[in-house]
Amino acid sequence: MSTQKTILIADDSPAMRSMLISAIELLGDYRIVEASSGFEALRLLPREKVDLILTDINMPDINGLELISYLRSNSNYLSIPVVIISTEGSQKDIEKGKLLGANEYLVKPFDPARLQVLISSYLCITP
Amino acid sequence: MSDHDTSHKAIKEFLAEAEEVVEQLGSELADLADMADSGELDPDLLNSIFRGAHSLKGLAGMFGFTDVSELSHNMENLLDCLRLGKIGLEKGVMKVLFGAHELLTSLVRSVETGGAARGDEIAACVALINTCLAPPAEKQPVESPLALLGLPERVLGALTEYEEHRLLDNLNRGRGIFNVHTSFELTTFDQELAQVSDALKTSGEIISTLPSMGGNMETHIDFDLLFGSTCSLVEIQGLMGNDSSVVTFLGRAGSKTDRAAAAPSPSMIDKLSSEDAAQHSVAVPLEPTETATMASFNTEDTAQSAKSMSRTVRVDIGKLDELMNIVGELVLAHSSISAIAIRMRNEGYSRVAVDLSKSAKGLERKLADLQKGVMEIRMIPVGQLYEKMSRIIRKISREQGKKVELKFHGADTELDKLIVEDISDPMMHIIRNAIDHGIESPEKRLSIGKDEKGTIRISSYQKGNHVVIEVEDDGNGIDLDRVKAKALQKGLVSGVTSLSDRELLDFIFMPGFSTNENVNEVSGRGVGMDVVRNNIAAVSGMVDIETTKGMGSRFIITLPITLAIIKALIISCAGRTYALPITSVMESLLLTNADIKTVERKEVIQLREHTLPLLRLESFFSTTRSTESPREFYVIVVGVAEKRLGIVVDDLLGQQDIVIKSLGESFKRFRGISGAADLGDQRTILVLDVGGMINETMKAGN
């Protein structure tokens, strides 16, 4: 039985995704699923057993807030921790995200170490 | 070490993406400017531009490119004000946006090349942007009409500021706000939702798309679309043609009275809408209003780009080059296997030799397929270039107050990616020239009986192993008399010489030659047509001009389809071996000295009804010959576009596939050489640049 955890990254920027991936890879052995849009994330969710979601807000089709609103209204995904990674960083934006049910809010540019700490705290690998 | 590699890779990825974003920003800004001229702005386009600047800011910030990040941040601010309707799209604003985009482009470029700090330019640009920004608006009345709609907290909470603004804007325009609830199977929801969205967009604006819980969440997903439209509930339900969707009227601004009263109660809506849906299997015909056609045009666009996003892979061209090199080396390895098979047969192992050469044949076929496959990956449609061109053309013609219509033909003609990139600057220059010197002002055009709008036609097509790109304008053409006068003034010709039109046109490609007295902003950038010709020659291409006074000019650029692997004729001359790209070889002749005539101290031969100028490689490259010239020798007739030249060589050594490798920057200035190739037997030979040689000879002829 594998204990490998899965992280879903939803961001329309490939360079951003690969930056996140390299930060995660340094951290440990996680399985990473990539979505380049909100729709792709919606499609992937029922198929993958996702343990943590990192999402951008500004994406084509549906935005990250809409994605979170859906996650939090669906009992299957209700408990998956969600970290918003966005360029929008006003207090209002952060409050809005948290109100919808995001667990954490990282404002770009952020320190990759901060992300690593967050991931470890949500997904600590038990031996 | 590995850390450094990762960051290097990351920067490359950043650049690839940033360049793409900047490119798209540019063409969308041009679209926006067109729209600004016509009055009606498309909110989707404005939002898309905003998103571009926004993602660039985030991306550049993450990668530590503060210049790019800061500038795009300021652009984003301005665009945000625009899309939120805080300021109008005045001519001045558009100009500031174009200026900022230009600076942004060069900033992104200098990330790659490592240019000097540009703090001052950025500060100046940001200052300009700030002058456009709206003064902080007085607080809007707190009583928001949104409250009137009675939207659920869940919907309201997920609206971004922009979506809120769109909602308000729709209300302000007196449109009704509807909620369209639909349910789809999880496996196909994106296509089905796209269909519904497309149908809706023909008669209104989709403000937000919110996924929600469906009946069976294992198999289905539901969506609530917030939709603004002037249509009635029944009409919208008719548009859907889908009985699983439920349309609810939410409200309309300032209409609590009649309309709200007329709106059916929620319980009635459900009943009504499903009945309606059953009856309205045919969509209600709609007046094709301007906004409707615009909206549908845009949906098509976005649908297309979304598709290409999921079906294409972005590959670093360097990786393809590597692959190509490997293919090249495989081809060489194959040649040596074939050689071994022949040797074995000669040495008496005939049975094994036959088997080996059979396998080698099989390998050869597969190699050819592989080579073709890799080659095809490198090919991109010329249309990608057109987009860039159209932006430039619109920008320049706007700046110059000239009216120019663009016509493109053959956008799907394919060319090697590297050639497309290298050709873009020279083409841009030709186009700048055409607008600046070619197309007349609208007043002048009208006065001489032409349409006030000038036309620039760019067409491309394949012609044998070459791709031809033509840039044609219907302006005033090139004044050959002035060219002649200028040539006289510069002492390039003596007064009495009679020159053909073609020879006169060739002067245009001389360094520092310009018939235009007043150098202006557009073409007067110190880059002349000589640079254009050299750039095109660098990718083994040629450029020709045809012009008719008063009617216009046509620039004809002839390019090889690919640069990577080519078939070459291997020749020897004065003890040295060279390769000639077979695409430019027309024929070869075996001649003796008696066949050569001398005209005006130049060697020529008579080839059928034409006189063919000759070029001797040893004198071209100033090499010395250690042995006597052979009595019999070959003349290779080479040609690019309409020009022909005979190259005198000692011997033909055969045909071979070669992989051309660049000699690098330091050897770029050597005339007549386009690169080097490995022959597979540890020998490296030079590849001749036929276009360059032809040009040199023609020039020397004058």
Interface residues (C-beta under 8 A of the other chain):
Chain A: D12 S13 P14 A15 M16 S18 M19 S22 S36 G38 F39 L42 R43 P46 I57 N58 P60 D61 I62 N63 L65 E66 L67 I68 S69 Y70 S73 N74 S75 N76 S86 T87 K96 L99 L100 K108 P109 F110
Chain B: T6 A10 E13 F14 A16 E17 A18 R51 H54 S55 K57 G58 L59 G61 M62 F63 G64 S69 R154 G157 A158 L159 T160 L186 F189 D190 L193 S208 T209 L210 P211 S212 M213 M217 E218 I221 A306 M309 S310 R314
